[in-house]
Amino acid sequence: MNKEELLKVFGKINWDTPCSAEDIYRVYSGEISAISGIDKTWIYHKVLNGFRWYEVIRIFPKNELPAVLSEDVIQRLFPRQLRDKYRHVRTVLFG
């Protein structure tokens, strides 16, 4: 995804934060490590919780998927069935 598309995604997930989509993009791109309690793990969690899998794999590059599907991220998901779904996805993708 290009920057404009990512800013739209980040605009959808930051409704409950004081940060702008641009701030979240800066965290996502690695320009800064965190802002107002938002780090990459927070971004992963919000995207997994708010978007379908086919959108998730468009948002994150393949080399980032192990971090996106880490247990720390999955543990934050709600409801439990969503956690189970992404644990299964992780098992299928990474064994």
Backbone bond lengths (Angstrom), bond angles and torsions (degrees), N, CA, C in turn:
res aa  C-N    CA-C-N  psi(-1)  N-CA   C-N-CA  omega(-1)  CA-C   N-CA-C  phi
1 M - - - 1.442 - - 1.525 109.46 -
2 N 1.302 115.08 145.47 1.457 118.02 176.82 1.532 109.72 -85.73
3 K 1.326 115.61 174.57 1.464 120.66 -174.73 1.530 112.06 -60.41
4 E 1.319 118.05 -42.17 1.470 120.96 -179.52 1.527 111.56 -60.19
5 E 1.335 116.24 -44.18 1.465 120.34 179.14 1.526 111.09 -65.01
6 L 1.337 116.24 -41.14 1.465 119.80 178.86 1.524 111.21 -65.44
7 L 1.313 117.94 -37.55 1.467 120.43 177.97 1.524 110.98 -62.81
8 K 1.336 117.36 -35.74 1.465 120.43 176.05 1.528 110.41 -65.08
9 V 1.328 116.52 -43.37 1.471 121.16 178.01 1.525 109.24 -61.26
10 F 1.319 117.20 -48.18 1.455 121.14 -177.32 1.528 111.26 -67.14
11 G 1.312 117.29 -28.77 1.462 120.52 173.87 1.520 112.07 -64.81
12 K 1.324 116.57 -30.38 1.473 121.13 179.69 1.528 112.71 -78.38
13 I 1.339 117.30 -28.30 1.461 118.98 -175.78 1.524 113.39 -95.16
14 N 1.318 118.21 -9.40 1.461 119.11 -174.96 1.521 113.43 -103.33
15 W 1.298 118.16 21.85 1.459 122.03 -177.55 1.525 112.58 -60.65
16 D 1.312 117.76 -25.41 1.466 120.37 -176.92 1.531 112.77 -107.10
17 T 1.331 117.11 21.96 1.459 120.74 -179.78 1.531 110.04 -126.35
18 P 1.323 116.60 160.09 1.459 119.54 175.37 1.528 112.87 -82.69
19 C 1.334 116.76 0.22 1.467 121.33 -175.61 1.520 111.41 -89.34
20 S 1.315 114.73 153.86 1.458 120.40 175.91 1.529 109.47 -88.25
21 A 1.308 115.82 166.25 1.468 120.87 175.47 1.527 109.84 -60.74
22 E 1.321 116.31 -34.89 1.468 120.99 178.75 1.531 110.63 -64.48
23 D 1.342 117.24 -39.84 1.472 120.65 176.71 1.525 110.51 -61.68
24 I 1.317 116.12 -44.64 1.465 120.23 -179.83 1.527 110.16 -65.25
25 Y 1.320 117.45 -37.39 1.467 120.65 176.54 1.528 110.58 -61.51
26 R 1.313 116.92 -38.54 1.472 120.62 179.31 1.529 110.43 -62.91
27 V 1.326 117.16 -37.68 1.470 120.63 176.27 1.529 109.09 -68.65
28 Y 1.322 116.66 -47.54 1.468 122.08 -179.05 1.531 111.18 -57.16
29 S 1.323 116.87 -43.07 1.464 120.77 -175.98 1.530 112.73 -77.99
30 G 1.342 117.07 -10.43 1.455 120.12 178.95 1.520 113.38 90.59
31 E 1.318 117.49 2.86 1.460 120.87 178.47 1.529 110.49 -61.07
32 I 1.346 115.67 -39.63 1.456 121.60 172.99 1.528 107.73 -132.39
33 S 1.334 116.47 156.73 1.464 117.79 -175.85 1.523 112.75 -86.43
34 A 1.343 117.01 -29.72 1.464 120.16 -179.88 1.525 109.30 -163.63
35 I 1.332 114.87 157.44 1.459 121.36 175.36 1.527 108.13 -151.41
36 S 1.303 116.52 127.94 1.472 122.53 179.33 1.533 112.81 49.64
37 G 1.329 116.18 41.60 1.461 120.25 178.78 1.521 114.55 81.17
38 I 1.319 117.46 1.94 1.468 121.48 -179.96 1.523 108.33 -97.94
39 D 1.332 114.81 121.71 1.456 121.35 175.05 1.529 108.27 -129.19
40 K 1.315 116.35 -175.78 1.473 118.60 -178.14 1.524 112.06 -62.10
41 T 1.322 117.72 -36.67 1.460 120.19 178.75 1.518 110.28 -60.49
42 W 1.314 117.69 -40.48 1.470 122.10 177.52 1.527 110.14 -62.24
43 I 1.324 116.30 -43.29 1.469 120.58 179.25 1.520 109.98 -62.24
44 Y 1.332 117.04 -46.96 1.462 120.61 179.25 1.525 110.68 -57.46
45 H 1.315 115.89 -47.55 1.459 121.24 -178.63 1.526 110.89 -59.80
46 K 1.318 118.16 -48.09 1.464 121.53 -177.40 1.531 111.25 -64.91
47 V 1.317 117.34 -39.05 1.469 120.30 179.49 1.527 110.10 -68.64
48 L 1.325 118.01 -46.36 1.473 120.28 179.00 1.523 111.00 -61.63
49 N 1.313 116.72 -37.01 1.456 120.14 -178.17 1.525 112.11 -75.56
50 G 1.319 117.30 -24.97 1.459 119.69 -172.45 1.508 117.76 -109.44
51 F 1.333 117.85 -10.14 1.458 120.43 -175.58 1.518 111.08 -129.26
52 R 1.303 115.81 156.78 1.470 121.36 176.49 1.529 109.56 -75.69
53 W 1.316 115.29 159.33 1.463 121.23 -175.46 1.525 112.17 -56.24
54 Y 1.318 118.62 -42.53 1.466 119.29 -177.51 1.535 111.06 -64.53
55 E 1.331 117.95 -26.70 1.460 120.72 174.96 1.531 110.79 -78.35
56 V 1.322 116.16 -37.44 1.463 120.96 178.99 1.519 110.24 -58.30
57 I 1.329 117.30 -44.86 1.469 119.11 -177.72 1.529 112.50 -73.19
58 R 1.320 117.60 -14.41 1.467 120.63 171.32 1.528 110.86 -81.91
59 I 1.316 116.87 -31.31 1.465 121.87 -176.22 1.527 111.17 -76.78
60 F 1.323 117.11 -43.40 1.463 121.19 -175.23 1.522 111.10 -106.75
61 P 1.333 117.24 138.57 1.466 119.46 175.47 1.534 110.61 -67.27
62 K 1.325 116.09 155.59 1.467 121.00 -176.66 1.522 113.02 -56.32
63 N 1.321 116.91 -37.52 1.467 119.01 -177.82 1.527 112.91 -69.36
64 E 1.329 117.70 -12.68 1.460 121.85 178.97 1.535 112.67 -94.95
65 L 1.322 117.63 -10.34 1.465 120.98 -176.46 1.532 114.26 -59.69
66 P 1.336 120.18 -37.27 1.469 117.26 176.53 1.529 112.44 -58.61
67 A 1.317 118.13 -38.44 1.465 121.07 177.65 1.526 110.79 -70.90
68 V 1.321 116.82 -39.63 1.469 121.62 178.95 1.523 109.97 -61.18
69 L 1.318 117.41 -38.33 1.465 122.31 -176.96 1.525 113.02 -98.47
70 S 1.320 116.86 21.03 1.467 119.92 178.95 1.529 109.76 -68.33
71 E 1.312 115.62 157.69 1.468 120.25 -178.94 1.523 111.22 -62.48
72 D 1.311 117.61 -34.70 1.468 121.25 178.52 1.533 111.45 -59.74
73 V 1.317 116.41 -40.56 1.469 121.16 178.66 1.523 110.01 -73.27
74 I 1.311 116.78 -48.60 1.470 121.08 -176.90 1.528 110.95 -60.72
75 Q 1.309 117.31 -36.72 1.470 121.08 -179.34 1.531 111.81 -60.13
76 R 1.321 119.06 -24.87 1.464 123.16 -177.78 1.533 113.54 -85.16
77 L 1.317 116.91 -9.78 1.465 120.37 -174.71 1.531 111.59 -74.43
78 F 1.316 114.37 152.66 1.463 121.76 177.87 1.515 107.33 -141.51
79 P 1.290 118.36 134.75 1.466 132.05 5.77 1.531 112.11 -85.05
80 R 1.317 114.89 179.28 1.467 121.34 -178.51 1.519 112.26 -54.94
81 Q 1.334 117.22 -37.73 1.464 120.52 -179.22 1.529 111.32 -60.97
82 L 1.320 117.18 -33.18 1.462 120.61 177.56 1.525 110.10 -69.04
83 R 1.322 117.00 -39.12 1.468 120.24 175.71 1.522 109.89 -60.98
84 D 1.334 116.36 -45.91 1.466 120.83 179.52 1.533 110.75 -60.75
85 K 1.315 116.76 -42.50 1.471 121.50 180.00 1.525 110.51 -58.98
86 Y 1.325 117.10 -47.87 1.461 119.49 -176.96 1.523 112.64 -74.78
87 R 1.323 118.83 -25.76 1.466 119.82 171.44 1.526 109.79 -66.15
88 H 1.324 116.39 -39.87 1.455 120.22 176.78 1.520 110.64 -64.36
89 V 1.321 117.80 -44.16 1.471 121.27 177.55 1.518 109.91 -57.98
90 R 1.326 116.85 -44.61 1.473 120.56 -179.95 1.526 110.51 -61.08
91 T 1.337 116.94 -42.17 1.462 120.62 -179.88 1.527 110.78 -64.40
92 V 1.315 117.15 -42.59 1.463 121.07 -179.94 1.528 110.51 -64.22
93 L 1.329 116.42 -43.01 1.467 120.12 -176.13 1.523 113.73 -76.24
94 F 1.333 116.65 -38.78 1.464 119.50 -170.65 1.516 115.12 -120.95
95 G 1.318 117.07 0.60 1.458 121.34 176.53 1.487 115.90 78.03
